[in-house]
Amino acid sequence: MAVTPLPAAAAPPLPAHPDPYLDALLASGLPKDLSYAFGGPFHLLLPERFDANLAAFTRVLDETGVGGRVYYAKKANKAAAWMDRCAVTGTGVDVASTGELRDALGHGVRGEHLVLTGPAKSAELLRVAVLQGCLIAVDAPDELEHVLTQARALARRARVLLRRLPPAQPHSRFGLDDAELEAALARCAEAPDAVDMEGFSFHLSGYATEPRAQLAVELVELCLKARTLGLRADRISIGGGLAVDYTDAAHWEHYLREQRPDHYHAGKSFDAGDFYPYHSPVAGAEALRAVLGAHALAERLRAAGVSLLLEPGRALLDGAGCTVFGVQGVKDRPGYGIVTVDGSSLSLSEQWFNSEYLPDPVLLRGESTGGEPYPACVGGATCLESDMVTWRKVALPARPAPGDLLVYPNTAGYQMDSNESPFHELPLPPKVVVENADGRIRWRLDRHPLS
């Protein structure tokens, strides 16, 4: 990689992968028109990218001969556009609260296409899930008893998966350990009137594919064991954690090797291990292919007649949106500048994890032209010292001016609203759905009242 000489204060560059469609959209003038209309930051959503990512996952299942279903992890982005797409395509949705469950149902997603995850589910949440025929991932022994109680009160059979505590992550607060799993299997076998035990699930922290395959193999064996007790046990869920590849390997390795505190405002330092792995050589649907290829998992699934369920969130939203801030002002400091934008760091939620959203923002200039490269951090419009949208000193192509725009690419996965708050009475940035209609770009506001 040829590294372009940068101002001394600038952090190493970390450009997102080239995206000609997004480039054309940004050059169309639409972002500037929307910035003028809204008078503040906003998010662009690209549903066609969601559809393409979903198709890629489905294609891997088809090509490997593995039966299964993709469930979109709703917590990754609460926009209505994704629910609309799931309802139309018959895609599953992973929900974890009463609000998420009702929202998915309200957009036309069928109850049988919903999987209910999360810990210690409320009685109301379980009641609706049992009534609607949702698949319930049971996380604890007492939760299984609550499910049985609800099912009998409603004269229904609850569909359940038993969530396995990952042996490699024994301190996880999620899942059933060996003894609890044994007791839960026996309890399900004793209650055929109230429960249909369809299989097992797990969720692993991190993004490695091999451990997922290894634990999935164990779950296939658990299905075979459960069948000896008269239980259905014909599916397993491997959760999410399928990585997204934001940038190329050369830039990522260079960034990790060269970044240091003086590349950040106020000498801020980050533990490199806390950064999301913004480059992943195996990502998205190809990560699923790698999971199925390890430990002969695909062959084991086919031989056992076990279906594979997965719950990607970020991976289905790869390339499906960006975030646009307007520049309000610029302060010059020795060697760099502080750009203040019309939003806050609450719209880029990596700071929730004491981290930083690393793909470089793109500067869309207004009337000004020319200029020299200008290293700058980016602050939010609140009165908090910690409200830094970007701590690092990004090498912008020129000194920004009020009215210019900063566009953060590929933010649909978790960035847009996981940590949103109307602090200082600032409104939440609206979400704008952009569609290509016969070669013509058109837009509408996302309909979700909370967006």
Protein Blocks (a to p, Z undefined) as FASTA:
>chain_A
ZZddddfklccdddddddfklmmmmmnommmmmmmmnopacddddfklmmmmmmmmmmmm
mmnopacdddddfkloccfklmmmmmmnopacddfbfklmmmmmmnopafklpccedehi
afklmmmmmmnopacddfbfklmmmmmmmmmmnopacddddddddfklmmbcgdcdfklm
mmmmmmmmmmmmloccfbdcdddedjbfklmmmmmmmmmmmmmmmmmnopaklaccebeo
iacdfbdfklmmmmmmmgcfklpghhiacdfklpccfbcfbgcjllmmmmmmgghlmmmm
mmnopacddddfklmmgoiaccddddfbdcddehiacdddfbdfklmmklmnopadfbdc
ddddfkbggjiddddddddfbfbfklcfblbacddfbdcdehiacddehklgomlmmmgc
cehhiacddddddddeehiacddddfbfkZZ
